Amino acid sequence: MALVDELIATLSPGIEIPANLDKDLVFRGLMAIQEPQDFSSEFYRKQDCYLQEKLRAKGVVKLEDLSPFSNNLYLWQGDITRLQVDGIVNAANSQMLGCFVPNHACIDNAIHSQAGLQLRNECHELMQKQGHLEAIGQAKITSAYNLPSKFVLHTVGPVIQDHTSLVQMRELASCYQSCLELAVKKGMTSLAFCCISTGEFHFPNELAAQIAVQTVKEFCQEHSDLKIVFNVFKDIDLEIYSRLL
C-alpha cells in the first residue's frame, strides 16, 4: 500500500475512498478536519516522511537565493511553506488551531498542511493554557515541524467588514510589531511575513502593505541584524510591495 493510502486509512478508518480522487488532496482535506489529538509514533513517522517528500518536490528556497532590496529587506513571490528562514508568520484565526475547511486556499491551511498534525496539537496546548481566544494583534510561537523554517509565528489580524478604521490599522501594525519583538526575543535572524489580513479578512492590499513596510522599517532601524522577507502570493501584492520597497 502506498504511503499516502496508509495515512488516509488511519485518518478515515473503514471509509472507502474512490479511486478517481486525488489522494494527496484527500489526505490534506482529512488533515484539516482532525480535532487536536495524539496519533501513534508510527503515524507521525509516516506522515513526516510523506510531507518531507512533498517538500523536496516543491523545492526549498533559502534566504541566500533571494536578492535584497536593502541589507535586511527582501521580497519574494511564492509559497511561504518553501522558505528556509528562522521563522514564518501565519495569519491565524482567533481559535489558533488552523483552518478546518478541507483544502481551503488560505495560508493558515497551507502552513498546517505542510507542517503536519503536530502543529495543531501544539497550538491546542497553547490555547488550553491561555483559556480564551487569541486577541487581535498579538503573536505566539510554535515549532515548524515539517516546514523548512525553524518556527511559526501565529498572529490574528483584524477582519474588515465595511470600511477600515484607525483602530484596525493600529491592530494590523500591532500584528507586525508583536511578531518582530517575538522574533528578536527568540534570537531569530530572519523572518518571513505573509500579507496579514489581506485575504479572507479583506484588509485593503495597498493599505496593509503600507502599514507592514512602515512598521518593519522602523523596527529594523534598531534591529539591523534581523532580515525580513515580505512574502507575497498574488501579482497585485508583488506590484505594491515592489513599489513601496
NORQUI-V103279 format. One record per residue. N is the residue number from 0. SS is DSSP state (H for helix, E for strand, L for the rest). Layout:
n: {N	N}
ss: {SS	SS}
This chain:
n: {0	1	2	3	4	5	6	7	8	9	10	11	12	13	14	15	16	17	18	19	20	21	22	23	24	25	26	27	28	29	30	31	32	33	34	35	36	37	38	39	40	41	42	43	44	45	46	47	48	49	50	51	52	53	54	55	56	57	58	59	60	61	62	63	64	65	66	67	68	69	70	71	72	73	74	75	76	77	78	79	80	81	82	83	84	85	86	87	88	89	90	91	92	93	94	95	96	97	98	99	100	101	102	103	104	105	106	107	108	109	110	111	112	113	114	115	116	117	118	119	120	121	122	123	124	125	126	127	128	129	130	131	132	133	134	135	136	137	138	139	140	141	142	143	144	145	146	147	148	149	150	151	152	153	154	155	156	157	158	159	160	161	162	163	164	165	166	167	168	169	170	171	172	173	174	175	176	177	178	179	180	181	182	183	184	185	186	187	188	189	190	191	192	193	194	195	196	197	198	199	200	201	202	203	204	205	206	207	208	209	210	211	212	213	214	215	216	217	218	219	220	221	222	223	224	225	226	227	228	229	230	231	232	233	234	235	236	237	238	239	240	241	242	243	244}
ss: {L	L	H	H	H	H	H	H	H	H	H	L	L	L	L	L	L	L	L	L	L	L	H	H	H	H	H	H	H	H	H	H	L	L	L	L	L	L	L	L	H	H	H	H	H	H	H	H	H	H	H	H	H	H	H	H	H	H	L	L	E	E	H	H	H	L	L	E	L	L	L	L	E	E	E	E	E	L	L	H	H	H	E	E	L	L	E	E	E	E	E	E	L	L	L	L	L	L	L	L	L	L	L	L	L	L	H	H	H	H	H	H	H	H	H	L	H	H	H	H	H	H	H	H	H	H	H	H	H	H	L	L	L	L	L	L	L	L	L	E	E	E	E	L	L	L	L	L	L	L	E	E	E	E	E	E	L	L	L	L	L	L	L	L	L	H	H	H	H	H	H	H	H	H	H	H	H	H	H	H	H	H	H	H	H	L	L	L	L	E	E	E	E	L	L	L	L	L	L	L	L	L	L	L	H	H	H	H	H	H	H	H	H	H	H	H	H	H	H	H	L	L	L	L	L	L	E	E	E	E	E	E	L	L	H	H	H	H	H	H	H	H	H	H	L}
